[in-house]
Amino acid sequence: MSESSKIAQRFWELANKQPEKLAIQFGMPGQTEDFDFAKFWRRVERVTGHLQMTHALEVGQRVAWLGLNHELQLVSLVACARLGLIFMPLNFRLALPELQTVLQDAMPSILIHDEMHTEAANSLSKEGLPCCRLESLIHTSSPKHLALPVINEASDVLLVYTSGTTGLPKGAVHTQVGLLANAKASDEAHAFKATDIVLSTLPLFHVGGLCIQTLPALLKGVSVHLHPRFDAHAWLTDVSKGELAKRPTLSLLVPATMRAVLEHAQWVSADLKSLRGIMAGSSTLPLAYLETFHARGVPVGQIYGTTETGPVSVILKFQDAIQRMGFAGWPHAKLELQLTDSDGREVNQGAIGEVRVRGANLMRAYWRAAPQGGDEGLNDGWFCTGDMGYLDVDGCLQIVGRNKDMIISGGENIYPAEIENALATFPGLSECTVVGLPDERWGEVPVLVLVRASSVAGRQLTEAAVKTHLEAQIARFKLPRRVVFLDELPKSALGKVQKPILMKQISRH
């Protein structure tokens, strides 16, 4: 048998070469269901049949998915690859009007949803969008002898919308060959072993949760433990309980989930010896978090990238994690990287510039981008990330902040991450961020926004104590001119602070 989709072909091969090997263990600890590679492929065949015959979907149409992480989400992606359909995972944390905006842009032909999101799906279906529960794709038989289309490796297969921290979300279109290139980059980053088990807990509606470890591991034939959602107790239970050989060896965390793990009561006593490394999916990380994991013998590597870049672009491998702590790493073998000034010229080594990347794992374009001369998001294949960074003498990339976040105060460049990192472990502080507000004298000034912890130290936290601490940590010109206390920070679904919203909030303080 030969599948014209290379993604589908790979899973067919795995189903025949290692049929009884665990592909996915799905569910929270203590309530899981196992799917070996043979069963995974049988589910792919059944879902393929339903998408083509029951729902009459044709090449190029979009299949939207609304729900928590689920093994059928990955099955459906492979089924879409076989049929030349475009899989479109939705951010279930969006409000209905936001989901409607995305659906109006992408115009999917069907919405698949889980039980939890039935009400939202019913509301969206009032716009004329056909909906079905995910169980219907698997609980009834479907035709097995299908007329599968011939799929070009460059065909679109994944449509993922950016979190929309600035302006309206944009849909990044990824091709089948692009996902395979990204999987190779991930393999380079992790050096996957046959005995590896990946613990996947971040949302699969984002390329971080889907494409940094989960899909690349499965394509490599590596087992995945998939949790419906992140829960610090469940994460710690999975990595520390049970037979050692059946515990996760790899996982992916972001600063918010890392903090939740470190602050959990189970952290101190958790047995972490099965873990050979954790990857962090964020451009900047508090060094204190990294040091805490390293002190427990778990190196924290880094995957730098964006929704548009696949996302695996720059990698910090486990063997470099301690020596290069806080750095993003080096571009993967097939990626070109440049740092450029505001005129698009490459900057000298050591100088700060905007990070630009080019490679086969990048998106094809933004959805609905004009085919000729329009804003496709790429310029001669290059994607401008909007992140500012520099290369050290060994070519290792350090990210210092966002281009749009950079504050120019009295002619000096101030990157919020420098101030935020200086407060990473400050007693009584739950979280913080820095934004720039207009100032008549200085042009812009940094404003520090703090959220107190729900502890005695948090209740006693004062502006004076924070400023005294910062004065000993950073240059005087970087010190915030104002300190604002809020109950919480406005955030996107991925936990990114939505600074435009925040700036409006604090301008009223």
RODO-648493 format. One record per atom (N, C-alpha, C): y, z, x; residue in one letter. Coordinates in steps of 0.05 Angstrom, whole numbers, plus 5000, padded with zeros to 4 digits. Layout:
YZXA
...
% end
This chain:
497650005017M
500050005000M
502550005018M
504549855009S
507049855024S
509349865005S
511150055010E
513550094994E
515849945008E
517449794993S
519749665006S
521949855014S
522150084999S
523950295007S
522750455030S
524250465052K
523150605076K
522950905071K
524751005055I
524551295048I
521951345033I
521451185012A
519051214996A
516551165013A
516650965030Q
514350895047Q
513651135065Q
515651275075R
515151505092R
513651725076R
514451775052F
513051985036F
510251895027F
509851635023W
507151535017W
505351575041W
506451525065E
504851565090E
504051855093E
505952035088L
505452325091L
503352415071L
503452305047A
501452375026A
498652295034A
498452085051N
495851995060N
494952105087N
496852165104K
496252265131K
495752575130K
497352715114Q
497053005114Q
497253105085Q
495453005068P
495653055039P
495653355031P
494253515046E
493953805038E
496053985052E
497753865069K
499754035082K
501954095062K
502954345062L
505154425044L
507654265049L
508554135028A
511154005029A
513354195020A
513054304996I
515154484985I
513854724972I
514854954980Q
514255204965Q
516755264949Q
516655244923F
519055264907F
519155524891F
521455654891G
521855904876G
522656134893G
523456344880M
524256594894M
521656734903M
521856894925P
519457034935P
518057184912P
515357154911G
513857294891G
513357134866G
514756904863Q
514456734840Q
514756444848Q
513056364867T
513256094878T
510955914869T
511455654871E
509355454866E
509255264890E
506855204899D
506555034922D
505954744915D
507154564930F
506754274927F
506054154954F
503554064957D
502853924983D
503953644982D
503753505004F
504953235005F
503553034986F
501053074981A
499652894961A
500752944933A
501053204926K
502053264899K
504953174897K
506453214918F
509253124918F
509452824911F
507652664924W
507752374920W
506852304891W
504852444881R
504052394853R
506352444834R
507952654840R
510252704823R
512352484826R
512652384850V
514452164854V
513651924836V
511051864836E
510051634820E
510551674790E
510051924781R
510451974753R
513451954745R
515152074761V
518052054755V
519051774757V
518051624777T
518751334779T
518151194753T
515751244742G
514951114717G
516751174694G
517551434692H
519351504670H
522051384673H
523151384697L
525851274701L
525850974695L
523750834703Q
523650544698Q
522950474669Q
520850594659M
519750514633M
520950674610M
520850934612T
521851104589T
524851074586T
526251074609H
529151064607H
530350794614H
528750604621A
529550324625A
531850294645A
531650444667L
533750424687L
533250194707L
535350074716E
535249844733E
536749884759E
536149714778V
537349734805V
540449764803V
541349964819G
544250004821G
545350214801G
543750284781Q
544750484762Q
544650764774Q
546350934763R
546551204774R
544951404757R
543651594771V
542151804758V
543452074765V
544852194746A
546152444751A
544252684747A
544652894763W
542853124762W
544653374760W
544153544741L
545753784737L
543854024735L
543754194756G
541954424755G
541854564782G
540654794782L
540054944807L
538154784824L
537854864849N
535854734866N
533154724853N
531754504856H
529154464843H
527554264859H
524954304860E
523254114875E
523453834863E
523753824836L
523953554823L
526553414830L
528553564841Q
530953434850Q
530353254874Q
528653344892L
527753194915L
525852974907L
524053034889V
522252824878V
523852604865V
525852674850S
527452464836S
529052294855S
529952414877L
531452264897L
529652044909L
527052114915V
525251914926V
524551704905V
524251794880A
523751594858A
526051404856A
528451504858C
530851324857C
530851134880C
529951224904A
529851044927A
527850814922A
525650874909R
523650664902R
524750454883R
526450544865L
527450364844L
530250244850L
531350314873G
534050204879G
536250334862G
535650574851L
537550724836L
539150904855L
541451004845I
543151174861I
543051464849I
542051644865F
541751924856F
544452064860F
545252214840M
547952334840M
547752624832M
547352804851P
547253094844P
550053204838P
550253344816L
552853454807L
553253744816L
555653814822N
556354084828N
556354254803N
554354414799F
554154564773F
556254784771F
557754834792R
559855044790R
562454934779R
562554674776L
565054554765L
565354624735L
567854634726A
568354664698A
567854404684A
567354414657L
566754164642L
568853944647L
571453994645P
573353774650P
573053654678P
572353814698E
571953704725E
569453534726E
567253624712L
564853464711L
565353194697L
566953214676Q
567652964661Q
569152764678Q
570852874695T
572452694713T
570552554732T
568552694743V
566652574762V
564952364747V
563952434723L
562252254708L
563752004699L
566352034692Q
567951794685Q
568351614709Q
568351724733D
568651564757D
566051424764D
563851564762A
561251454771A
559751304749A
560251364724M
558951234701M
555951224704M
554651454705P
551651454707P
550351364681P
547851284683S
546451184660S
544751404647S
544351624661I
542851844650I
543652104664I
543452324650L
543952584662L
541352754658L
540252834681I
537853014681I
538853294686I
537853484671H
538953754673H
536653964670H
537254214680D
535354424677D
536154594652D
534454784646E
534854944621E
537555094622E
538255204645M
540655354648M
543155194640M
543154934645H
545454774641H
545254594616H
543554674597T
543154514573T
545754494557T
547154714554E
549554714538E
551654534550E
552054544577A
553954364590A
553054074587A
550454024590A
549453754587A
549953644559A
549553814539N
549953734511N
552953664507N
554653814518S
557553754516S
558253494529S
557053444552L
557553194567L
556352954552L
554053004538S
552752784524S
554352684500S
556252844491K
557952764469K
559652524476K
559952474502E
561452244512E
559651994512E
557252024501G
555451794500G
553451764523G
553351974539L
551551974562L
548752074554L
546651914557P
543952014551P
543152234569P
541852444558C
540952674574C
538052724570C
536752854590C
533952944587C
533553184604C
531753364595R
530953594611R
529253504633R
529453634656L
527953544680L
524953554675L
523953744659E
521153764654E
519953514641E
521553374626S
520553134612S
519752914632S
520752934657L
520052734677L
517252764688L
516053004683I
513553064696I
511353154677I
512053264654H
510053394637H
508553194619H
509452944618T
507952744604T
507352514623T
505152384618S
504352164636S
506251924633S
506251764654S
507951524654S
506351294665S
507251044660P
505750814670P
505550824700P
503150744710K
502750754739K
503050474752K
502550264736H
502749994747H
505549894741H
507349924760L
510149854756L
510949604771L
512949474761A
514049244776A
516349344793A
515749454816L
517849564833L
519549344845L
522149384845P
523949184857P
523749194888P
524548984900V
524648974930V
527249114938V
526949324955I
529249484962I
530149424991I
532649344994N
533749305020N
534449575032N
533949605058E
534449865071E
537449945070E
539149745066A
542049815064A
542949875036A
541049885017S
541749944989S
542750224986S
544550264967D
545650534962D
543550704948D
543450964956V
541451144944V
542551414937V
544851494948L
545851764943L
548951744939L
549851874918L
552751884913L
553452184910L
555052274930V
555752554931V
558752584931V
559752754913Y
562652784910Y
563553014928Y
565852964941T
567153174958T
567953404940T
568353634953S
569053874938S
571853864926S
573453674935G
576053634923G
578053864928G
578153964953T
580054174959T
582854064959T
583153804963T
585853684961T
585553444943T
586953444920G
586853224902G
584253204888G
583752964876L
581352914860L
578952874879L
576552954870P
574152904886P
573652604890P
572552534913K
571752254919K
568752244922K
567552024913G
564651994916G
563951844942G
562451974959A
561451854983A
558851714978A
558651454984V
556251304979V
554551285005V
552051385003H
550251375026H
547951185020H
547251035041T
545050835038T
542450955047T
540250815041Q
537550905050Q
537450915080Q
538350705093V
538250705123V
540050915134V
542250985120G
543951195130G
542651465128G
541151525106L
539751775104L
537551805126L
536251585132L
534251585153L
535451635180L
537751515185A
539151555210A
540051845212A
540951955190N
541752235190N
539352425195N
537052345184A
534652505189A
533852505219A
534252275232K
533752265261K
535652445276K
538152445268A
540152615281A
539352915277A
538452985253S
537553255247S
535153325264S
533353145268D
530953195285D
531853245313D
533853095323E
534853135349E
536053415352E
537453505331A
538753765331A
536753995331A
534653965315H
532654185311H
530154165328H
529553925337A
526953875351A
524753985334A
524453875309F
522553975290F
519653975302F
518254185295K
515454215304K
513654205279K
511154125283A
509354105260A
508954375246A
509354595262T
508854855251T
511454975238T
513554835239D
516154935228D
515954975197D
517455165188I
517855205159I
520855245156I
522155075139V
525055095135V
525555245109V
527255445111L
528155595087L
530755475077L
530655355054S
532955205043S
533955355018S
536455455021T
537655614999T
540355524990T
541655355006L
544355254999L
544055034977L
546054994961P
545854794939P
545354514948P
543354384936L
542654114943L
544553904931L
546553994916F
548553804906F
550453724928F
550253854951H
552053794973H
550353694996H
551453515013V
549953405035V
549153625055V
550553845056G
549754065074G
547054165066G
546754245041G
544154355032G
541954145032G
542653895025L
540653685023L
539853555049L
541953495066C
541453305088C
541653425116C
542353685119I
542353795146I
539453875154I
538054005136Q
535254085143Q
533253985122Q
533754015096T
531753985076T
530453715075T
531953505070L
530853235069L
529853145096L
531353185118P
530253105144P
527653245151P
527353495144A
524853635150A
522553515134A
522953455109L
520853335093L
520053055104L
522052895111L
521552635123L
519952655149L
520252875163K
518752925188K
515953035182K
515453105157G
512853215150G
512753525154G
515153645154V
515353935158V
515654075131V
514454305128S
514454455103S
517254585098S
517854605072V
520454715063V
519854935042V
521155175046H
521255375025H
523955335011H
523855254985L
526255194970L
526855414950L
529155544952H
529955744933H
531855604912H
531655684887P
533455564867P
536455604874P
537055834887R
539755894894R
539656094917R
541956134930F
542056324952F
542256614941F
540556784952D
540657074946D
539957214972D
541657384982A
541257515008A
538657665009A
537957804988H
535457964987H
533057774989H
533157554974A
530957354974A
530757225001A
532957165014W
532957035040W
531657225060W
532457475061L
531357665080L
528457725074L
527657735048T
524857775041T
523157555051T
524057305047D
522457065055D
522057055085D
524157125101V
523857105130V
522357345142V
522157565128S
521057815140S
518457915129S
517557805107K
515157915094K
512857715095K
510457825094G
508057655093G
506957565120G
504957395119E
503657305143E
505657145161E
505757215186L
507757115205L
507756805205L
505356685206A
505156395208A
506156245183A
506556395161K
507456275136K
510356345130K
511656465149R
514556525145R
516356305157R
518756285146P
520656075156P
521256115186P
521555885199T
522355885227T
525255785230T
526255645210L
528955535211L
530355585184L
532955605185S
534555615160S
537355525166S
538855485145L
541655395147L
543455595131L
545555685144L
547455865131L
550255775135L
552055855118V
554955815121V
556156095123V
558756115131P
559856375135P
559456575112P
559856485087A
559556665064A
556756775061A
554756595065T
551956695062T
551056855087T
552156785110M
551656935134M
552657225130M
555057245120R
556157515115R
554457675095R
553657545074A
551957675054A
549357785066A
548157625084V
545757715097V
546357955115V
548457935131L
549158145150L
549858415137L
551058395113E
551958635099E
549758755081E
547458615078H
545358705061H
543958945073H
543159135057A
541859375067A
539259315082A
537959095075Q
535459025087Q
535758905115Q
538158825123W
538658685148W
537658845172W
538359095173V
537759265197V
534759285203V
533159305182S
530259335185S
528659085183S
529958865176A
528558615172A
527158515198A
524658425195D
523158305218D
523858005219D
525357935240L
526357655243L
524757495263L
522457595272K
521257455295K
520057185289K
519757115263S
518856835257S
521056635262S
523556715261L
525856525263L
526256435292L
526156175297R
526756075323R
529655995325R
531055995302G
533855925302G
535055895274G
537655935272I
539155885248I
541155675254I
541555485237M
543755295240M
546055385221M
548455355231A
550755415215A
552155155207A
552755125182G
554054885172G
556954935165G
558654965185S
561455015181S
562954945206S
565454845204S
566854765228S
567755005244S
568355235232T
569155475247T
567555715236T
566755875255L
565156115248L
566256365262L
566356585248P
567156835262P
565256905284P
566256945308L
564456995330L
562857255326L
563957445311A
562457695306A
559857645291A
559857445273Y
557357385258Y
555257275278Y
556157095295L
554356975315L
553157185333L
554857365343E
554057575362E
551957755349E
552257805323T
550457985309T
547657865307T
547557595301F
544957465300F
543757445328F
545357385347H
544357355375H
543257625385H
544557845377A
543558105385A
540758165373A
540058035352R
537458065340R
535457855350R
536257695370G
534457505382G
534257245367G
536157185349V
536156945333V
538556775341V
538156555356P
540456385363P
541556235339P
544156205338V
545556065316V
546655805328V
545455585321G
546455325329G
548555235309G
549454985312Q
551654895296Q
551254605289Q
551754535263I
551854255254I
554554205244I
556054035257Y
558753965248Y
558653695234Y
559953675211G
560153415197G
561553455171G
561653245155T
562953255129T
561153105109T
561953115084T
560552965063T
560352675070T
562452565082E
562552285089E
560852205113E
560252405130T
558852335155T
555852395155T
554752455132G
551852465129G
550352715124G
551052955135P
553453025151P
552953055181P
550453025191V
549853105218V
551352925238V
553353035251S
554952885270S
554953005298S
555953255299V
556053395325V
554153635323V
552653675344I
550553875343I
550654065367I
550254325361L
549954525382L
547154625380L
545454555399K
542654625398K
542254925404K
539955025397F
539355315400F
539655395429F
538755225448Q
538855305476Q
541655335487Q
543555215473D
546355235481D
547955435465D
546655555445A
548155705425A
549655945436A
548456085455I
549656325466I
551856255486I
551256075504Q
553255995524Q
555655865512Q
555255715490R
557455555477R
558255675450R
558055935447M
558456065422M
561255995411M
561355905386G
563855835373G
564555545376G
563155395393F
563655105396F
562054955375F
562954705369A
561454535350A
559154395364A
559454335390G
557354205405G
557953925414G
555853765417W
556153485427W
555253285405W
556453045405P
555552845385P
552652775389P
551252725367H
548452645370H
548252375385H
545852305393A
545452085412A
546551815402A
546651775375K
547451515364K
550251525353K
551751735358L
554451765346L
556651725367L
558651575359E
561051555376E
563151755366E
564551885385L
566552085377L
569052035393L
571352055379Q
573952035392Q
575852255382Q
577652335399L
579852515390L
582452355393L
583952335371T
586352165371T
588852315363T
591152215372D
593652325364D
594552205337D
596952275329S
597952185302S
598251885301S
598351745324D
598651455324D
595951315328D
593751475328G
591151355331G
590251305359G
591851405379R
591051365407R
589351595417R
587451535434E
585751755444E
587351945462E
586852195459V
588252395475V
586652455500V
587952575519N
586652645544N
584752875540N
582752895558Q
580853105556Q
582253375558Q
581453555539G
582653815538G
584953835519G
586053605511A
588253595492A
587153595463A
588753705445I
587853725417I
588453455403I
586453355388G
586853115373G
585153125348G
585452925330E
583852915306E
581152795312E
579052915301V
576352825306V
575752575290V
574852365303R
573952115290R
571152065299R
569451975280V
566651915287V
565851645276V
563751525289R
562651275279R
559651275285R
558051205265G
555151195270G
553751105245G
551151055248A
549550935226A
549051135203A
549451395208N
548951595187N
551451645169N
553651515175L
556051545159L
555651415131L
557351495112M
557351365086M
557951065089M
557150915068R
557950635068R
560850605061R
561750755041A
564550745032A
564850955011A
567350985001Y
567751144977Y
567050984953Y
566051114932W
565350984907W
567850854895W
567550614886R
569650454874R
571750354894R
571150384920A
573050274939A
573149974937A
575549864940A
575849574938A
574249444960A
572649234955P
570949114975P
572548974998P
574948884991Q
576548755011Q
579248895014Q
579749005038G
582349115044G
583049375030G
581249485015G
581849735001G
581349975018G
581950205007D
581450455021D
578550535019D
576950445038E
574050495037E
573450765050E
575350885063G
574851135076G
574051095105G
573450845113L
572650785141L
574550575152L
575150595177N
576850395191N
575250285214N
574150045210D
572449915231D
570050105236D
569050235215G
566750405218G
567450695225G
569950745233W
570751015241W
571551175217W
570751425216F
571751615196F
573451825209F
575851865198C
577652065208C
577152325192C
576152535205T
575252775192T
577452945181T
579852925194G
582053115187G
581853375202G
579653405218D
579453645234D
580653605262D
581853815272M
583153795298M
581353945318M
581053835342G
579453965362G
580053865390G
578553965409Y
578853865437Y
576053865450Y
575853715472L
573353705487L
573753855513L
571854035520D
572054175545D
571053985568D
570954095592V
570253925615V
567453805613V
565753915597D
563053805594D
562753635569D
565053585556G
564953415532G
564053565507G
564053825507C
563253985484C
565654025466C
565253975440L
567453975421L
567954255410L
570454325409Q
571354575396Q
573354495374Q
572754585350I
574454535327I
576554765325I
579054695322V
581154905321V
582354925293V
581854735276G
582954755248G
583154485236G
584254485211R
584654235197R
587354125203R
587553855204N
590053715209N
592153805189N
591353815163K
593253885142K
593754185141K
592054345153D
592454635154D
594254725177D
594454545197M
596054625220M
598954685212M
599954905223I
602655005217I
604354945241I
606654815237I
608554755258I
610954945254I
611055145271S
613155355267S
614955355292S
617455275289G
619255275312G
618255095334G
616854875326G
615854685346G
613154755358G
612154985351E
609555075362E
607355015341E
605054915350N
602754865332N
601155125329N
600655205305I
599055445299I
596755355281I
594255425290Y
591855365275Y
590855615261Y
590755615234P
589955855219P
587455995229P
585455825238A
582955945247A
583256145269A
585256105287E
585656295308E
586356575298E
588056585277I
588856835265I
586556955249I
585256785234E
582956875217E
580756995234E
580056865256N
577856965273N
578557225286N
581157275291A
581957525304A
581557765285A
581157705259L
580757915239L
577957925228L
576157775240A
573457745228A
572058005223A
572358205240T
570858455237T
572658695232T
575158645223F
577058865220F
576159045197F
576059305202P
575059495181P
576759485155P
575259485133G
576559485107G
577359215097G
576959005113L
577658735104L
575258585094L
575458485070S
573258325059S
573358035068S
575657915066E
576157645076E
579057585078E
579757375092C
582557305096C
582857005101C
585256915097T
585856635104T
588856625111T
589656405124V
592456365132V
593356095122V
595756095110V
596955845102V
599855835112V
600955595113G
603755555122G
605555515098G
607755655097L
609655625076L
612355535088L
613855365073P
616455265083P
618355495090P
619855445112D
621855645121D
624255495131D
626655585123E
629155435130E
629555445160E
629055665173R
629555695201R
627455565219R
624955625213W
622755545230W
621255295221W
621955195198G
620454955187G
618155055170G
616355195183E
614055325169E
613555595182E
612355775167V
611556025179V
608756095168V
607056215185P
604356295176P
604456545157P
603056525136V
602756745117V
599856825115V
599257085119L
596557185119L
595957295092L
593657205080V
592857295054V
590257455057V
590157695048L
587957875052L
586657965026L
584058005027V
582558135005V
581258385016V
581958615004R
580858875013R
577858895006R
576359035023A
573559095017A
573559314996A
571359334982S
571059544961S
569859794973S
571259894994S
570360135008S
572660315013S
572160555024V
574360735031V
576260605051V
575160465071A
576760325091A
578460115078A
577259975058G
578759775043G
581159885028G
580660105015R
582860234999R
585060335018R
584360405042Q
586360505061Q
587560285079Q
586760045076L
587759825092L
590759775087L
592259765109T
595159725107T
596059475122T
598259375114E
599459145127E
600159215156E
601159455161A
601959545188A
599559545207A
597259645197A
594859655214A
593959375222A
594059195203V
593258915208V
595058785229V
597658825226K
599558705245K
599258825273K
598859085274T
598459215301T
596059095315T
593859055299H
591458935311H
591958655321H
593358495305L
593858215312L
595658195337L
597558375339E
599458365362E
597958385389E
595658515388A
594058545413A
592058315417A
591958135397Q
589857925398Q
590957645402Q
593257585391I
594357315392I
597257305401I
598157075408A
600957035418A
602957115396A
605257205404R
607257305385R
608057085365R
608356835375F
609356625357F
607256555335F
604756645338K
602756595318K
602556815297K
603857035302L
603657255283L
604657185255L
603257255234P
604157195207P
606757335201P
608557185187R
611157295180R
610957455154R
608857405138R
608357545113R
605457615111R
604857835098V
602157915091V
601957955061V
600057825048V
599757845019V
596957945013V
596758134996F
594158234987F
593458114959F
591058004957L
590057894931L
587358014925L
586558004899D
583958104891D
581757914900D
582357654901E
580457454910E
581857204918E
580457034933L
581556774942L
580456554925L
582156364917P
581056134902P
579255964920P
576855894910K
574955754927K
573655524912K
572755324928S
571255104917S
568355194915S
566555024904A
563755084901A
562355144927A
563455034949L
562155084975L
563255324989L
565055474975G
566155714987G
568555665005G
569655415004K
572055355020K
574455455004K
576255585019V
578755675006V
580455424997V
581255424973Q
582855204962Q
585855264968Q
586755184991K
589355265001K
591655164984K
591554914973P
593754834955P
594155024931P
591955114920I
592055304897I
593155564907I
592155654930L
593055914941L
596055914947L
597055694958M
599855674965M
601655704941M
600655584919K
602255614894K
602255904884K
599856034887Q
599656314879Q
601556494895Q
601456474921I
602956664938I
605956594938I
606656354932S
609556284931S
610956434908S
609256534889R
610356684867R
610456984873R
609157064896H
609157344902H
611857434914H
% end
